[in-house]
Structure formats: C-alpha cells, structure tokens
Amino acid sequence: MAWFDVGDTAPIADLDDPNELLLRKLRPSNVIIRDYVQTQTWALGIFKSSTVAGIRWWSYHDARWASLGLWDLSAIKGSGVKPLDIDDPAIKDAADVLSIRLAR
C-alpha cells in the first residue's frame, strides 16, 4: 500500500464541506455519481478555475473513506510504501466494509 502525506495547509477543495459545495455549485449527488463524464467535467472546472492543490471527496463504498485528487505535487510532505498481506487489520477492515470474504 502506498501512502502520501499532504500537509494540513495545502489548499484542498473538500467536497464533503457543504460550504465548498455551495461555492462550486455542486450537489452531493454530483460528486458521488458514477457518471465519469459528469465528474470529470466538474473536476476539470475546479482545476482550471481555482488555486487549490486538489480535491477531496468521500468514497462511494464508505463515506468514512476519503478520495483525493491531487494535481499540485508540491503539497506532498511525505510518502511511503507498506507491504500488505491478508492478515493485515487494514485488509480485514476493508473486506468487512466491502462485504468481501477473505480466503487463503
């Protein structure tokens, strides 16, 4: 698993914030829809019209999980790689959320 640490001061358009949605004239359903033409259109609009380093939104699979689209790589303050195996708690937690049965 690869991870990236984005600094707390990085300007990220947080699409889980109602004020950000109002500013961008987006509804929650516009963000989570699986219509890639529509999502790419609003994402491109944010990219072209603002000074944010990226956008954050919630996962379709579980709203506690965040997705981050980052185009300003200078916002990355650290990164790493962690090998995972089937016994890793993160794998077990994700499998539970996604209703996947793990087997060896």
TORPA-4810 file (N, C-alpha, C, O; in nm, 3 decimals):
<nodes>
NODE_1_0.085_-0.116_0.000_0.000_0.000_0.000_0.091_0.123_0.000_0.186_0.132_0.078_M
NODE_2_0.061_0.216_-0.086_0.135_0.341_-0.090_0.056_0.447_-0.015_-0.067_0.447_-0.019_A
NODE_3_0.126_0.535_0.052_0.059_0.645_0.122_0.134_0.775_0.094_0.254_0.778_0.069_W
NODE_4_0.056_0.882_0.098_0.109_1.016_0.079_0.058_1.103_0.191_-0.059_1.094_0.227_F
NODE_5_0.142_1.186_0.246_0.103_1.281_0.349_0.094_1.419_0.285_0.194_1.474_0.239_D
NODE_6_-0.026_1.472_0.283_-0.048_1.606_0.228_-0.055_1.701_0.346_-0.133_1.680_0.439_V
NODE_7_0.024_1.805_0.344_0.031_1.899_0.454_-0.105_1.960_0.488_-0.190_1.978_0.401_G
NODE_8_-0.124_1.991_0.616_-0.251_2.048_0.663_-0.281_2.183_0.602_-0.397_2.224_0.597_D
NODE_9_-0.179_2.253_0.556_-0.201_2.386_0.500_-0.223_2.384_0.348_-0.245_2.488_0.287_T
NODE_10_-0.217_2.265_0.289_-0.238_2.255_0.144_-0.381_2.295_0.111_-0.475_2.249_0.176_A
NODE_11_-0.400_2.380_0.011_-0.536_2.420_-0.026_-0.607_2.309_-0.103_-0.583_2.288_-0.222_P
NODE_12_-0.694_2.239_-0.033_-0.770_2.127_-0.091_-0.917_2.166_-0.093_-0.970_2.209_0.010_I
NODE_13_-0.983_2.150_-0.206_-1.128_2.172_-0.214_-1.195_2.048_-0.155_-1.199_1.942_-0.218_A
NODE_14_-1.248_2.062_-0.033_-1.309_1.950_0.039_-1.457_1.942_0.002_-1.539_2.020_0.051_D
NODE_15_-1.490_1.846_-0.084_-1.628_1.834_-0.132_-1.718_1.761_-0.033_-1.830_1.723_-0.067_L
NODE_16_-1.668_1.740_0.089_-1.751_1.692_0.199_-1.797_1.810_0.285_-1.871_1.792_0.382_D
NODE_17_-1.755_1.928_0.248_-1.790_2.051_0.319_-1.904_2.120_0.244_-1.888_2.158_0.128_D
NODE_18_-2.020_2.136_0.309_-2.135_2.199_0.241_-2.104_2.336_0.184_-2.155_2.372_0.078_P
NODE_19_-2.021_2.413_0.252_-1.986_2.547_0.200_-1.907_2.537_0.071_-1.925_2.617_-0.020_N
NODE_20_-1.819_2.438_0.063_-1.742_2.418_-0.061_-1.835_2.376_-0.175_-1.819_2.422_-0.288_E
NODE_21_-1.932_2.291_-0.145_-2.029_2.250_-0.248_-2.108_2.370_-0.298_-2.130_2.385_-0.418_L
NODE_22_-2.150_2.456_-0.206_-2.222_2.577_-0.247_-2.134_2.667_-0.333_-2.179_2.718_-0.436_L
NODE_23_-2.011_2.685_-0.292_-1.917_2.768_-0.367_-1.899_2.715_-0.510_-1.891_2.792_-0.605_L
NODE_24_-1.892_2.583_-0.522_-1.868_2.519_-0.652_-1.998_2.490_-0.729_-1.994_2.437_-0.840_R
NODE_25_-2.112_2.525_-0.668_-2.243_2.498_-0.728_-2.261_2.349_-0.759_-2.308_2.310_-0.866_K
NODE_26_-2.222_2.267_-0.660_-2.235_2.122_-0.672_-2.330_2.069_-0.566_-2.340_2.125_-0.456_L
NODE_27_-2.398_1.964_-0.600_-2.480_1.891_-0.504_-2.404_1.763_-0.468_-2.322_1.716_-0.547_R
NODE_28_-2.429_1.706_-0.350_-2.361_1.581_-0.315_-2.378_1.473_-0.422_-2.285_1.396_-0.448_P
NODE_29_-2.494_1.467_-0.482_-2.518_1.366_-0.586_-2.431_1.390_-0.709_-2.401_1.295_-0.782_S
NODE_30_-2.391_1.515_-0.736_-2.300_1.543_-0.847_-2.161_1.488_-0.820_-2.089_1.451_-0.913_N
NODE_31_-2.124_1.482_-0.694_-1.990_1.438_-0.656_-1.979_1.286_-0.657_-1.878_1.232_-0.703_V
NODE_32_-2.080_1.217_-0.608_-2.070_1.073_-0.586_-2.118_0.990_-0.707_-2.098_0.869_-0.712_I
NODE_33_-2.181_1.055_-0.802_-2.237_0.982_-0.917_-2.127_0.907_-0.993_-2.013_0.953_-1.000_I
NODE_34_-2.162_0.796_-1.050_-2.065_0.717_-1.126_-2.077_0.748_-1.276_-2.065_0.658_-1.360_R
NODE_35_-2.099_0.872_-1.307_-2.104_0.920_-1.445_-1.974_0.997_-1.466_-1.965_1.115_-1.431_D
NODE_36_-1.874_0.930_-1.524_-1.741_0.990_-1.531_-1.735_1.114_-1.619_-1.651_1.201_-1.595_Y
NODE_37_-1.819_1.126_-1.717_-1.822_1.248_-1.797_-1.862_1.365_-1.707_-1.802_1.472_-1.713_V
NODE_38_-1.963_1.343_-1.625_-2.008_1.449_-1.535_-1.902_1.482_-1.429_-1.874_1.599_-1.405_Q
NODE_39_-1.845_1.381_-1.365_-1.746_1.409_-1.261_-1.618_1.469_-1.318_-1.557_1.556_-1.256_T
NODE_40_-1.578_1.425_-1.436_-1.459_1.483_-1.498_-1.484_1.629_-1.537_-1.393_1.711_-1.532_Q
NODE_41_-1.606_1.660_-1.574_-1.640_1.798_-1.612_-1.626_1.891_-1.493_-1.561_1.995_-1.505_T
NODE_42_-1.687_1.856_-1.377_-1.674_1.947_-1.263_-1.532_1.948_-1.207_-1.485_2.051_-1.160_W
NODE_43_-1.462_1.833_-1.212_-1.324_1.830_-1.164_-1.235_1.919_-1.250_-1.150_1.992_-1.198_A
NODE_44_-1.253_1.914_-1.381_-1.175_2.000_-1.470_-1.206_2.146_-1.445_-1.116_2.231_-1.449_L
NODE_45_-1.331_2.178_-1.418_-1.369_2.315_-1.386_-1.300_2.365_-1.261_-1.253_2.479_-1.257_G
NODE_46_-1.292_2.281_-1.158_-1.222_2.320_-1.035_-1.073_2.337_-1.064_-1.012_2.434_-1.019_I
NODE_47_-1.016_2.245_-1.139_-0.874_2.254_-1.174_-0.842_2.384_-1.248_-0.744_2.451_-1.217_F
NODE_48_-0.925_2.419_-1.345_-0.898_2.537_-1.429_-0.928_2.669_-1.361_-0.867_2.771_-1.393_K
NODE_49_-1.021_2.670_-1.266_-1.070_2.798_-1.215_-1.024_2.833_-1.075_-1.069_2.932_-1.018_S
NODE_50_-0.936_2.755_-1.017_-0.903_2.783_-0.878_-0.755_2.766_-0.848_-0.675_2.727_-0.934_S
NODE_51_-0.722_2.796_-0.726_-0.584_2.785_-0.682_-0.565_2.669_-0.585_-0.467_2.666_-0.511_T
NODE_52_-0.657_2.575_-0.583_-0.643_2.460_-0.493_-0.543_2.360_-0.549_-0.520_2.353_-0.669_V
NODE_53_-0.484_2.284_-0.459_-0.386_2.182_-0.497_-0.452_2.051_-0.538_-0.390_1.965_-0.599_A
NODE_54_-0.580_2.038_-0.503_-0.652_1.916_-0.536_-0.792_1.919_-0.477_-0.836_2.021_-0.423_G
NODE_55_-0.860_1.806_-0.489_-0.996_1.794_-0.436_-1.005_1.668_-0.352_-0.938_1.569_-0.377_I
NODE_56_-1.091_1.674_-0.251_-1.118_1.561_-0.163_-1.267_1.534_-0.165_-1.348_1.627_-0.161_R
NODE_57_-1.304_1.408_-0.171_-1.445_1.370_-0.163_-1.454_1.234_-0.095_-1.353_1.167_-0.075_W
NODE_58_-1.574_1.195_-0.061_-1.595_1.070_0.011_-1.609_0.954_-0.086_-1.645_0.972_-0.202_W
NODE_59_-1.579_0.836_-0.036_-1.584_0.717_-0.118_-1.727_0.672_-0.142_-1.811_0.680_-0.052_S
NODE_60_-1.754_0.626_-0.259_-1.882_0.565_-0.293_-1.910_0.445_-0.203_-2.024_0.420_-0.166_Y
NODE_61_-1.805_0.372_-0.166_-1.819_0.248_-0.089_-1.841_0.273_0.059_-1.913_0.197_0.124_H
NODE_62_-1.781_0.376_0.113_-1.794_0.407_0.255_-1.755_0.553_0.275_-1.643_0.593_0.244_D
NODE_63_-1.847_0.632_0.325_-1.824_0.776_0.339_-1.712_0.810_0.437_-1.662_0.922_0.437_A
NODE_64_-1.672_0.714_0.520_-1.559_0.739_0.611_-1.426_0.739_0.538_-1.325_0.786_0.591_R
NODE_65_-1.425_0.685_0.417_-1.302_0.680_0.337_-1.299_0.801_0.246_-1.400_0.837_0.184_W
NODE_66_-1.185_0.864_0.237_-1.171_0.981_0.152_-1.092_0.946_0.026_-1.000_0.864_0.030_A
NODE_67_-1.128_1.009_-0.082_-1.051_1.003_-0.206_-0.992_1.141_-0.227_-1.056_1.242_-0.195_S
NODE_68_-0.872_1.146_-0.279_-0.805_1.273_-0.301_-0.748_1.276_-0.441_-0.670_1.189_-0.479_L
NODE_69_-0.789_1.377_-0.517_-0.729_1.402_-0.647_-0.633_1.519_-0.630_-0.675_1.630_-0.596_G
NODE_70_-0.506_1.495_-0.652_-0.404_1.596_-0.625_-0.329_1.627_-0.752_-0.273_1.537_-0.815_L
NODE_71_-0.326_1.754_-0.792_-0.251_1.791_-0.912_-0.130_1.877_-0.880_-0.042_1.893_-0.965_W
NODE_72_-0.122_1.932_-0.761_-0.004_2.008_-0.720_0.079_1.918_-0.628_0.055_1.913_-0.507_D
NODE_73_0.176_1.850_-0.685_0.253_1.751_-0.610_0.342_1.814_-0.503_0.395_1.743_-0.418_L
NODE_74_0.361_1.946_-0.507_0.440_2.011_-0.402_0.366_2.007_-0.268_0.427_2.035_-0.164_S
NODE_75_0.238_1.974_-0.268_0.161_1.961_-0.144_0.197_1.834_-0.067_0.164_1.822_0.051_A
NODE_76_0.264_1.739_-0.133_0.302_1.614_-0.067_0.420_1.640_0.025_0.525_1.688_-0.019_I
NODE_77_0.404_1.609_0.152_0.508_1.633_0.253_0.578_1.504_0.295_0.680_1.510_0.363_K
NODE_78_0.526_1.391_0.257_0.588_1.262_0.290_0.518_1.152_0.213_0.405_1.170_0.166_G
NODE_79_0.584_1.038_0.200_0.523_0.926_0.130_0.593_0.798_0.174_0.699_0.802_0.236_S
NODE_80_0.532_0.688_0.142_0.593_0.560_0.177_0.515_0.446_0.117_0.411_0.463_0.053_G
NODE_81_0.568_0.328_0.139_0.506_0.205_0.090_0.505_0.106_0.205_0.605_0.092_0.276_V
NODE_82_0.394_0.039_0.223_0.381_-0.062_0.328_0.331_-0.191_0.264_0.222_-0.192_0.206_K
NODE_83_0.408_-0.298_0.272_0.359_-0.426_0.220_0.238_-0.472_0.301_0.237_-0.461_0.424_P
NODE_84_0.139_-0.523_0.233_0.019_-0.574_0.299_0.008_-0.725_0.276_0.056_-0.777_0.176_L
NODE_85_-0.054_-0.792_0.370_-0.090_-0.933_0.350_-0.231_-0.953_0.403_-0.290_-0.862_0.461_D
NODE_86_-0.283_-1.069_0.384_-0.423_-1.097_0.416_-0.453_-1.083_0.565_-0.570_-1.066_0.602_I
NODE_87_-0.351_-1.090_0.650_-0.372_-1.077_0.794_-0.365_-0.934_0.845_-0.387_-0.910_0.963_D
NODE_88_-0.335_-0.840_0.759_-0.324_-0.701_0.800_-0.462_-0.650_0.842_-0.560_-0.672_0.771_D
NODE_89_-0.470_-0.582_0.957_-0.600_-0.529_1.002_-0.668_-0.438_0.899_-0.790_-0.438_0.889_P
NODE_90_-0.590_-0.362_0.822_-0.649_-0.275_0.720_-0.720_-0.356_0.612_-0.826_-0.316_0.563_A
NODE_91_-0.661_-0.470_0.576_-0.724_-0.557_0.475_-0.853_-0.617_0.531_-0.955_-0.621_0.463_I
NODE_92_-0.847_-0.662_0.655_-0.967_-0.720_0.718_-1.078_-0.616_0.732_-1.194_-0.646_0.704_K
NODE_93_-1.043_-0.495_0.774_-1.144_-0.389_0.787_-1.207_-0.355_0.652_-1.329_-0.342_0.642_D
NODE_94_-1.124_-0.341_0.550_-1.176_-0.309_0.417_-1.265_-0.421_0.365_-1.370_-0.395_0.307_A
NODE_95_-1.225_-0.545_0.386_-1.306_-0.659_0.342_-1.442_-0.658_0.412_-1.544_-0.687_0.350_A
NODE_96_-1.443_-0.626_0.541_-1.570_-0.619_0.614_-1.661_-0.511_0.555_-1.780_-0.535_0.532_D
NODE_97_-1.606_-0.393_0.532_-1.686_-0.283_0.478_-1.741_-0.318_0.339_-1.855_-0.285_0.307_V
NODE_98_-1.658_-0.384_0.258_-1.696_-0.415_0.120_-1.769_-0.550_0.108_-1.804_-0.591_-0.003_L
NODE_99_-1.790_-0.616_0.220_-1.857_-0.748_0.222_-1.784_-0.848_0.134_-1.846_-0.919_0.054_S
NODE_100_-1.652_-0.853_0.150_-1.570_-0.948_0.076_-1.521_-1.053_0.174_-1.473_-1.021_0.283_I
NODE_101_-1.535_-1.179_0.137_-1.486_-1.288_0.222_-1.341_-1.315_0.185_-1.309_-1.344_0.069_R
NODE_102_-1.255_-1.307_0.284_-1.113_-1.335_0.261_-1.087_-1.485_0.275_-1.139_-1.549_0.366_L
NODE_103_-1.008_-1.538_0.186_-0.972_-1.680_0.191_-0.826_-1.695_0.151_-0.773_-1.616_0.073_A
NODE_104_-0.765_-1.794_0.204_-0.625_-1.823_0.169_-0.621_-1.915_0.051_-0.513_-1.952_0.005_R
</nodes>
